[in-house]
Amino acid sequence: MEAVRRQRTWNILTLDSTLSLVALVSLTTVLCWLLPTLESLLIQNPPTVWPFWPGQALLVCVLLLVRRRLWPIFIAAGFTGFVLYDLQAGVPVAAIALFIAADTIQILIAALCLSSFFDGVPRLNSVTALGKYFLAVVLASSAAAFVSSPGILHDYWSGWRTAFLADLLAFLTLAPAVLGVVASGPEWARNSRARHLEAAGLFAALLLFGYVALVMPERNSSPAMLFSLVPFLLWSALRFGPTGVSISMLVVTVLSIYGAANGRGLLAGPGPTYNVVSLQLFLLFAVTPFMVLAALVAERNRAEGVISVVNRRLIEAQEQERSRIARELHDDIGQRVALLAVTLEELRKSPGDSSAEAQIGALSQQVSDIAADIHSLSHELHSSKLEYLGLAAAMRGFCEEFAIQEDVEIAFESRNFPRTLSTAVSLCLFRVLQEALRNAAKHSGAGHFEVRLWGTPREGHLTVTDGGVGFDRRASIEGHGLGLISMEERLKLVNGTLSIESRSKRGTVVHARVPIPLQEDI
């Protein structure tokens, strides 16, 4: 359900003082220098041949957390950290220039794409969101690799491959972990102690088995030990979502780099370049399916939550409808029938009264009114016109009755709509009309409504239009009302769709579409 777009700043850091801005800028510089420094302690390869480059992924995360007007400041801060490390590591100045150009391309592409694809900080809790994220980081990493590869290896395409895979690996492990912690941190803090202990147990076990498989000398471990990591990655995907997978894979990545770079563990190989590529491919093919699995699980959990809410609201609506019918029968029809019985009893006790004829006439009118009200109540629950006369006639009749009951004007128009429809489609559109008119009469403040029913060669259409005050669709969905949800769910059952256009003080148009064959014009 698409709703009114939220503010894009819902989880952007608020830097409301110069001190906080200076502190975050300084921290960015320190982290962009510290992360490659820490990684250099794990590896023995030349300083430009790394399996995993974390700096750019971290800087993109920072940019997504601050306002766009501050990007130049934080990019300069991050690049300062990069240059400081490169100079400290003895990287040639020409290679540093290439890296700065590549980093600029990569960071801008990734940050601009992700800020355009997502409202706020990216949350990779659906396959669609994961696909958008993957597209952005692949595009950014591949473009940057074309510029930086000459500074990595003498062979251009080997350098491109190493640079591309190193950046992509960081974007699939470090960046989702940072963004996930930022996005769900407050919610995670409110979890139970058992949940926190479960997470601690998971990562402790992953560290233990990861060390045995990836760091211990190969002669002391079996290749089968690599499969021991799978249950823990499944555990993180099923229980902790994309953030759990990314943190788990970050642990595996650090252990793998340390083991392979030092000739230990099951991923050690004959040469540094071979080690780098095989390690990168292993980690990428490990993280990708588990990220997809975590996104699928998150989608399913979210769908189950929506279904649970809808079911609860349906039960509440059913009880409210039963209460309404009970009140109608008890407070109105029941009281009138009781009064009618008392009056008849009085007439029976006074057969010679000259006013009996007039009272009998009044009683006859009361009986007629009660019968009409019972008919109206029955018609709301089930329309016999819909069953015997068709959808257009039933809608026209309902509009006429509703206009009289609510003292409003309803203009009904029907054209080019098929006479023969399935019961499911007819009932669906009829209920949508009922709900839409009730909502409009109750909330719009308008006294005139337009209802149009028409067909095209492939679809049937129903619109209900009012010139009232309009409404906020998101607030309506998130509130306690069930009207919009019930209309959408009904239309989904017949493969239909619902669209609503509403503007403040300019009214609302409810438009239902259903796929039906156009047969005979009405």
C-alpha positions as CSV (number, residue, x, y, z in Angstrom):
1,M,0.0,0.0,0.0
2,E,1.6,3.2,-1.2
3,A,0.9,6.1,1.0
4,V,1.8,9.7,1.4
5,R,5.6,9.9,1.2
6,R,7.3,10.3,4.6
7,Q,9.9,12.9,5.3
8,R,13.3,11.8,4.0
9,T,14.9,12.9,7.2
10,W,13.2,10.3,9.5
11,N,16.5,8.8,10.6
12,I,19.1,11.4,9.5
13,L,21.4,12.6,12.2
14,T,20.6,16.0,13.6
15,L,23.7,18.1,13.9
16,D,22.3,21.1,15.6
17,S,25.5,22.6,16.9
18,T,29.0,23.3,15.6
19,L,30.6,21.1,18.2
20,S,28.6,18.0,17.2
21,L,29.4,18.7,13.6
22,V,33.1,19.0,14.3
23,A,33.0,15.9,16.5
24,L,31.4,13.7,13.7
25,V,33.7,15.1,11.0
26,S,36.7,14.3,13.2
27,L,35.4,10.8,13.9
28,T,34.9,10.2,10.2
29,T,38.5,11.1,9.5
30,V,39.7,8.9,12.3
31,L,37.6,5.9,11.2
32,C,38.6,6.3,7.5
33,W,42.2,6.1,8.6
34,L,41.7,3.5,11.3
35,L,39.8,0.8,9.3
36,P,42.5,0.3,6.7
37,T,45.1,0.5,9.4
38,L,43.5,-2.4,11.3
39,E,43.1,-4.4,8.1
40,S,46.7,-3.9,7.3
41,L,47.5,-5.7,10.6
42,L,45.7,-8.8,9.3
43,I,47.4,-9.2,5.9
44,Q,50.9,-9.6,4.5
45,N,50.1,-8.6,0.9
46,P,51.3,-5.4,-0.7
47,P,49.3,-2.4,0.6
48,T,47.3,-2.0,-2.6
49,V,46.2,-5.6,-3.1
50,W,43.5,-6.1,-0.5
51,P,40.5,-8.5,-0.5
52,F,38.3,-6.1,1.4
53,W,38.3,-2.2,1.3
54,P,36.1,-0.8,4.1
55,G,36.7,2.9,3.9
56,Q,34.5,3.8,1.0
57,A,31.6,1.7,2.3
58,L,31.9,3.4,5.7
59,L,32.0,6.9,4.2
60,V,28.9,6.2,2.1
61,C,27.1,5.1,5.3
62,V,28.1,8.4,6.9
63,L,26.8,10.4,3.9
64,L,23.4,8.6,4.1
65,L,23.1,9.6,7.8
66,V,23.7,13.4,7.3
67,R,22.0,16.0,5.2
68,R,23.1,16.4,1.6
69,R,24.4,19.9,2.1
70,L,27.0,18.5,4.5
71,W,28.3,15.9,2.0
72,P,31.3,18.0,0.8
73,I,32.6,18.4,4.4
74,F,32.3,14.7,5.2
75,I,33.8,13.6,1.8
76,A,36.8,15.8,2.5
77,A,37.1,14.4,6.0
78,G,37.0,10.8,4.7
79,F,39.5,11.5,2.0
80,T,41.8,13.0,4.5
81,G,41.8,9.7,6.4
82,F,42.4,7.7,3.2
83,V,45.3,9.9,2.1
84,L,46.9,9.7,5.6
85,Y,46.8,6.0,5.6
86,D,48.1,5.7,2.0
87,L,51.1,8.0,2.8
88,Q,51.8,6.1,5.9
89,A,51.7,2.8,4.0
90,G,54.1,4.1,1.3
91,V,51.6,4.1,-1.6
92,P,53.0,6.0,-4.6
93,V,51.5,9.5,-5.1
94,A,50.3,8.6,-8.6
95,A,48.4,5.6,-7.2
96,I,46.9,7.8,-4.4
97,A,45.6,10.2,-7.1
98,L,44.0,7.4,-8.9
99,F,42.4,6.1,-5.7
100,I,41.0,9.5,-4.8
101,A,39.5,9.9,-8.3
102,A,38.0,6.3,-8.1
103,D,36.8,6.9,-4.5
104,T,35.0,10.1,-5.6
105,I,33.2,8.3,-8.4
106,Q,32.3,5.4,-6.2
107,I,31.1,7.4,-3.2
108,L,29.0,9.8,-5.2
109,I,27.3,7.1,-7.4
110,A,26.6,4.9,-4.3
111,A,25.3,7.8,-2.1
112,L,23.2,9.4,-4.8
113,C,21.7,6.2,-6.0
114,L,20.9,4.9,-2.5
115,S,19.5,8.3,-1.3
116,S,17.2,8.3,-4.4
117,F,16.2,4.7,-4.1
118,F,15.3,4.8,-0.4
119,D,13.4,7.2,1.9
120,G,16.1,7.7,4.5
121,V,18.6,5.1,5.6
122,P,18.3,1.9,3.4
123,R,16.6,-1.0,5.2
124,L,17.3,-4.2,3.3
125,N,14.2,-6.0,4.6
126,S,12.7,-7.0,1.3
127,V,13.9,-8.5,-2.0
128,T,13.0,-5.3,-3.8
129,A,15.1,-3.2,-1.4
130,L,18.0,-5.6,-1.6
131,G,17.8,-5.5,-5.4
132,K,18.0,-1.7,-5.4
133,Y,20.8,-1.7,-3.0
134,F,22.7,-4.4,-5.0
135,L,22.2,-2.4,-8.2
136,A,23.6,0.8,-6.6
137,V,26.7,-0.8,-5.1
138,V,27.5,-2.9,-8.2
139,L,27.3,0.2,-10.4
140,A,29.4,2.3,-8.0
141,S,32.1,-0.4,-7.5
142,S,32.4,-1.3,-11.1
143,A,32.8,2.3,-12.2
144,A,35.4,3.0,-9.6
145,A,37.4,-0.1,-10.5
146,F,37.9,1.2,-14.0
147,V,39.8,4.2,-12.6
148,S,41.7,2.5,-9.7
149,S,42.8,-0.8,-11.3
150,P,46.1,0.6,-12.8
151,G,47.3,1.5,-9.3
152,I,46.6,-2.0,-7.9
153,L,48.1,-4.5,-10.3
154,H,50.1,-4.3,-13.6
155,D,47.5,-6.4,-15.4
156,Y,44.5,-4.0,-15.9
157,W,41.7,-6.6,-15.8
158,S,43.2,-8.4,-12.8
159,G,43.4,-5.1,-11.0
160,W,39.8,-4.2,-12.0
161,R,38.5,-7.6,-10.7
162,T,40.4,-7.2,-7.4
163,A,39.2,-3.6,-6.9
164,F,35.6,-4.4,-7.9
165,L,35.3,-7.5,-5.6
166,A,37.0,-5.7,-2.7
167,D,34.6,-2.8,-2.8
168,L,31.5,-5.0,-3.4
169,L,32.4,-7.2,-0.5
170,A,32.6,-4.2,1.8
171,F,29.3,-2.9,0.6
172,L,27.6,-6.3,1.2
173,T,29.1,-6.8,4.7
174,L,30.2,-3.6,6.5
175,A,27.7,-1.2,5.1
176,P,24.5,-3.2,5.8
177,A,25.8,-3.9,9.3
178,V,26.3,-0.2,10.0
179,L,23.1,0.9,8.4
180,G,21.1,-1.9,10.1
181,V,22.5,-1.0,13.5
182,V,21.6,2.7,13.0
183,A,18.1,2.0,11.7
184,S,17.1,-0.7,14.2
185,G,19.3,0.2,17.2
186,P,16.5,1.8,19.3
187,E,14.2,-1.0,18.5
188,W,16.9,-3.6,19.3
189,A,17.6,-1.9,22.7
190,R,14.0,-2.6,23.7
191,N,14.2,-6.3,23.1
192,S,14.2,-8.8,25.9
193,R,17.3,-10.0,27.7
194,A,16.7,-13.5,26.2
195,R,17.0,-11.9,22.8
196,H,20.2,-10.2,23.6
197,L,21.6,-13.5,25.1
198,E,20.6,-15.3,22.0
199,A,22.5,-12.8,19.8
200,A,25.6,-13.1,22.1
201,G,25.5,-16.9,21.9
202,L,25.2,-16.8,18.1
203,F,28.2,-14.6,17.6
204,A,30.3,-16.4,20.2
205,A,29.6,-19.7,18.5
206,L,30.3,-18.2,15.1
207,L,33.7,-16.9,16.3
208,L,34.6,-20.2,17.7
209,F,33.7,-22.3,14.7
210,G,35.0,-19.6,12.3
211,Y,38.4,-19.6,14.1
212,V,38.6,-23.4,13.8
213,A,37.7,-23.4,10.1
214,L,39.4,-20.3,8.9
215,V,42.4,-19.5,11.2
216,M,43.7,-22.7,12.6
217,P,46.5,-24.4,10.6
218,E,45.0,-26.5,7.8
219,R,46.5,-29.7,9.1
220,N,44.5,-29.3,12.3
221,S,41.1,-28.8,10.5
222,S,39.0,-30.6,8.0
223,P,37.4,-29.0,4.8
224,A,34.1,-30.1,6.3
225,M,34.5,-27.5,8.9
226,L,33.5,-24.8,6.4
227,F,30.0,-26.3,6.4
228,S,29.9,-25.8,10.2
229,L,29.4,-22.1,9.5
230,V,26.2,-22.6,7.6
231,P,23.9,-23.3,10.6
232,F,25.0,-20.1,12.2
233,L,24.5,-18.1,9.1
234,L,21.0,-19.6,8.8
235,W,20.4,-18.8,12.4
236,S,21.4,-15.2,11.9
237,A,19.2,-14.9,8.7
238,L,16.1,-16.5,10.3
239,R,16.3,-14.8,13.6
240,F,18.1,-11.5,13.1
241,G,17.4,-10.6,9.5
242,P,19.7,-8.8,7.0
243,T,21.5,-6.9,9.8
244,G,22.3,-10.2,11.6
245,V,23.6,-11.7,8.3
246,S,25.8,-8.8,7.5
247,I,27.3,-8.7,11.0
248,S,27.9,-12.5,10.9
249,M,29.5,-12.2,7.5
250,L,31.7,-9.4,8.7
251,V,33.0,-11.7,11.4
252,V,33.6,-14.4,8.8
253,T,35.3,-11.9,6.5
254,V,37.8,-10.7,9.2
255,L,38.6,-14.3,10.2
256,S,39.0,-15.4,6.5
257,I,41.3,-12.5,5.7
258,Y,43.5,-13.1,8.6
259,G,43.7,-16.8,8.0
260,A,44.3,-16.7,4.2
261,A,46.7,-13.8,4.3
262,N,48.9,-15.6,6.9
263,G,48.7,-19.0,5.1
264,R,46.4,-20.6,7.7
265,G,43.0,-22.1,7.6
266,L,41.1,-23.8,4.8
267,L,41.2,-20.8,2.4
268,A,45.0,-20.5,2.3
269,G,46.4,-20.8,-1.3
270,P,49.7,-20.8,-3.2
271,G,50.0,-17.1,-4.0
272,P,48.8,-13.7,-2.8
273,T,46.8,-12.9,-5.9
274,Y,45.2,-16.3,-5.9
275,N,44.4,-16.0,-2.2
276,V,42.7,-12.6,-2.7
277,V,40.5,-13.7,-5.6
278,S,39.5,-17.0,-4.2
279,L,38.8,-15.4,-0.8
280,Q,36.7,-12.7,-2.3
281,L,34.6,-15.1,-4.4
282,F,34.1,-17.4,-1.4
283,L,32.8,-14.5,0.8
284,L,30.6,-13.0,-1.9
285,F,29.0,-16.3,-2.8
286,A,28.5,-16.9,0.9
287,V,27.0,-13.5,1.8
288,T,24.6,-13.1,-1.2
289,P,22.3,-16.1,-0.7
290,F,22.0,-15.5,3.0
291,M,21.2,-11.8,2.5
292,V,18.4,-12.9,0.1
293,L,17.1,-15.4,2.5
294,A,17.1,-12.8,5.3
295,A,15.2,-10.4,3.1
296,L,12.6,-13.1,2.2
297,V,12.2,-14.0,5.9
298,A,11.7,-10.3,6.7
299,E,9.1,-9.9,4.0
300,R,7.3,-13.0,5.3
301,N,7.3,-11.7,8.9
302,R,6.1,-8.3,7.8
303,A,3.3,-9.9,5.7
304,E,2.3,-12.1,8.7
305,G,2.2,-9.0,10.9
306,V,0.0,-7.2,8.4
307,I,-2.3,-10.3,8.1
308,S,-2.5,-10.4,11.9
309,V,-3.5,-6.8,12.1
310,V,-6.1,-7.2,9.4
311,N,-7.5,-10.3,11.0
312,R,-7.7,-8.5,14.3
313,R,-9.4,-5.6,12.7
314,L,-11.8,-7.9,10.8
315,I,-12.8,-9.5,14.1
316,E,-13.3,-6.1,15.7
317,A,-15.4,-5.0,12.7
318,Q,-17.5,-8.1,12.8
319,E,-18.2,-7.5,16.5
320,Q,-19.0,-3.9,15.8
321,E,-21.4,-4.9,13.0
322,R,-23.1,-7.4,15.2
323,S,-23.4,-4.8,17.9
324,R,-24.9,-2.3,15.4
325,I,-27.4,-4.8,14.2
326,A,-28.3,-5.8,17.8
327,R,-28.8,-2.1,18.7
328,E,-31.0,-1.6,15.6
329,L,-33.1,-4.6,16.5
330,H,-33.3,-3.8,20.2
331,D,-33.4,0.0,20.5
332,D,-35.4,0.8,17.4
333,I,-37.3,-2.1,15.8
334,G,-37.7,-4.0,19.1
335,Q,-39.1,-0.9,20.9
336,R,-41.5,-0.1,18.2
337,V,-42.8,-3.7,18.0
338,A,-43.3,-3.6,21.8
339,L,-45.1,-0.3,21.6
340,L,-47.3,-1.8,18.8
341,A,-48.1,-4.8,21.0
342,V,-49.1,-2.5,23.9
343,T,-51.4,-0.4,21.7
344,L,-53.0,-3.5,20.3
345,E,-53.7,-4.7,23.8
346,E,-55.4,-1.5,24.7
347,L,-57.5,-1.7,21.6
348,R,-58.5,-5.2,22.5
349,K,-59.7,-4.0,26.0
350,S,-61.8,-1.2,24.5
351,P,-63.7,-2.6,21.5
352,G,-66.4,0.1,21.5
353,D,-64.0,3.1,21.5
354,S,-64.8,5.4,18.5
355,S,-61.1,6.3,18.1
356,A,-60.1,2.7,17.5
357,E,-60.3,3.1,13.7
358,A,-57.9,6.0,13.8
359,Q,-55.5,4.1,16.0
360,I,-55.7,1.1,13.8
361,G,-54.7,3.3,10.9
362,A,-51.7,4.7,12.8
363,L,-50.7,1.1,13.8
364,S,-50.9,0.1,10.2
365,Q,-48.5,2.9,9.3
366,Q,-46.1,1.8,12.1
367,V,-46.2,-1.7,10.8
368,S,-45.3,-0.5,7.3
369,D,-42.4,1.7,8.7
370,I,-41.1,-1.3,10.6
371,A,-41.2,-3.5,7.6
372,A,-39.4,-0.9,5.5
373,D,-36.7,-0.6,8.1
374,I,-36.3,-4.3,8.3
375,H,-36.1,-4.4,4.5
376,S,-33.4,-1.7,4.6
377,L,-31.4,-3.5,7.2
378,S,-31.6,-6.8,5.3
379,H,-30.7,-5.0,2.1
380,E,-27.5,-3.7,3.7
381,L,-26.5,-7.2,4.7
382,H,-27.5,-8.8,1.4
383,S,-28.9,-7.2,-1.8
384,S,-31.4,-9.3,-3.6
385,K,-31.2,-6.8,-6.5
386,L,-27.6,-7.8,-7.0
387,E,-28.5,-11.4,-7.3
388,Y,-31.5,-11.0,-9.6
389,L,-31.1,-7.7,-11.5
390,G,-27.4,-7.4,-11.8
391,L,-24.7,-5.1,-10.5
392,A,-25.7,-1.8,-12.2
393,A,-29.3,-2.0,-11.0
394,A,-28.2,-3.0,-7.5
395,M,-25.8,-0.1,-7.4
396,R,-28.4,2.4,-8.7
397,G,-31.0,1.1,-6.1
398,F,-28.5,1.4,-3.3
399,C,-27.5,4.9,-4.3
400,E,-31.2,6.0,-4.3
401,E,-31.8,4.4,-0.9
402,F,-28.6,5.8,0.6
403,A,-29.4,9.3,-0.7
404,I,-32.7,9.3,1.1
405,Q,-31.3,7.9,4.3
406,E,-28.4,10.4,4.5
407,D,-30.2,13.3,2.9
408,V,-27.6,13.7,0.2
409,E,-27.5,13.8,-3.6
410,I,-25.9,11.0,-5.5
411,A,-25.5,11.1,-9.3
412,F,-25.2,7.5,-10.7
413,E,-24.0,6.7,-14.2
414,S,-23.4,3.3,-15.8
415,R,-22.2,2.6,-19.3
416,N,-20.5,-0.1,-21.3
417,F,-20.5,-2.5,-18.4
418,P,-21.1,-6.2,-18.9
419,R,-24.4,-7.6,-17.8
420,T,-23.0,-11.0,-16.8
421,L,-20.4,-11.0,-14.1
422,S,-19.2,-13.6,-11.6
423,T,-20.8,-13.4,-8.2
424,A,-17.4,-12.7,-6.6
425,V,-16.7,-9.6,-8.8
426,S,-20.2,-8.2,-8.5
427,L,-20.3,-8.6,-4.7
428,C,-16.8,-7.1,-4.5
429,L,-17.6,-3.9,-6.4
430,F,-21.0,-3.6,-4.6
431,R,-19.2,-3.7,-1.2
432,V,-16.6,-1.2,-2.4
433,L,-19.4,1.2,-3.4
434,Q,-21.1,0.7,0.0
435,E,-17.9,1.4,1.9
436,A,-16.8,4.3,-0.2
437,L,-20.2,6.1,0.1
438,R,-20.4,5.5,3.8
439,N,-16.9,6.9,4.3
440,A,-17.6,9.9,2.0
441,A,-20.9,10.7,3.8
442,K,-19.3,10.4,7.2
443,H,-16.0,12.2,6.7
444,S,-16.0,14.4,3.5
445,G,-18.5,17.0,4.7
446,A,-20.0,17.1,1.1
447,G,-23.6,16.8,0.2
448,H,-23.2,15.7,-3.5
449,F,-21.5,12.5,-4.7
450,E,-20.9,11.0,-8.2
451,V,-20.8,7.3,-8.8
452,R,-19.6,6.0,-12.2
453,L,-19.6,2.4,-13.4
454,W,-18.1,1.7,-16.8
455,G,-16.2,-0.9,-18.7
456,T,-13.2,-1.1,-21.2
457,P,-12.2,-4.1,-23.3
458,R,-10.2,-5.5,-20.4
459,E,-11.3,-3.9,-17.2
460,G,-14.3,-2.8,-15.2
461,H,-14.1,0.5,-13.4
462,L,-16.0,2.0,-10.5
463,T,-15.3,5.6,-9.2
464,V,-16.9,7.3,-6.2
465,T,-16.2,11.1,-6.2
466,D,-16.9,13.8,-3.6
467,G,-15.9,17.4,-3.3
468,G,-15.2,17.3,0.4
469,V,-12.3,18.1,2.7
470,G,-10.1,15.2,1.6
471,F,-8.0,13.1,4.0
472,D,-4.5,11.7,4.8
473,R,-4.5,8.1,3.5
474,R,-1.5,7.0,5.6
475,A,-3.1,8.3,8.8
476,S,-6.4,6.5,7.9
477,I,-4.6,3.2,7.3
478,E,-2.5,3.4,10.4
479,G,-5.5,4.4,12.5
480,H,-8.2,2.1,13.8
481,G,-10.4,2.2,10.7
482,L,-10.8,-0.8,8.5
483,G,-12.6,0.8,5.4
484,L,-9.6,1.3,3.1
485,I,-8.0,-2.0,4.1
486,S,-11.3,-4.0,3.6
487,M,-11.7,-2.4,0.1
488,E,-8.2,-3.2,-0.9
489,E,-8.4,-6.8,0.4
490,R,-11.7,-7.4,-1.3
491,L,-10.3,-6.2,-4.7
492,K,-7.1,-8.3,-4.3
493,L,-9.3,-11.4,-4.0
494,V,-10.6,-10.8,-7.6
495,N,-7.2,-9.5,-8.9
496,G,-8.4,-5.9,-8.8
497,T,-6.7,-2.7,-7.6
498,L,-7.7,0.3,-5.6
499,S,-6.4,3.8,-6.2
500,I,-7.3,6.9,-4.2
501,E,-6.7,10.5,-5.1
502,S,-7.3,12.9,-2.2
503,R,-6.3,16.5,-1.7
504,S,-7.0,18.8,1.2
505,K,-10.2,20.9,0.4
506,R,-10.4,19.4,-3.1
507,G,-12.2,16.2,-2.4
508,T,-11.5,12.5,-3.0
509,V,-11.8,10.0,-5.9
510,V,-11.9,6.3,-5.0
511,H,-11.2,4.2,-8.2
512,A,-11.6,0.5,-8.2
513,R,-10.5,-1.6,-11.2
514,V,-11.2,-5.3,-11.8
515,P,-10.1,-7.4,-14.8
516,I,-13.3,-8.7,-16.5
517,P,-14.2,-9.5,-20.1
518,L,-16.4,-6.8,-21.7
519,Q,-19.4,-8.6,-23.1
520,E,-22.7,-6.8,-23.6
521,D,-23.3,-3.1,-23.1
522,I,-25.8,-1.9,-20.6
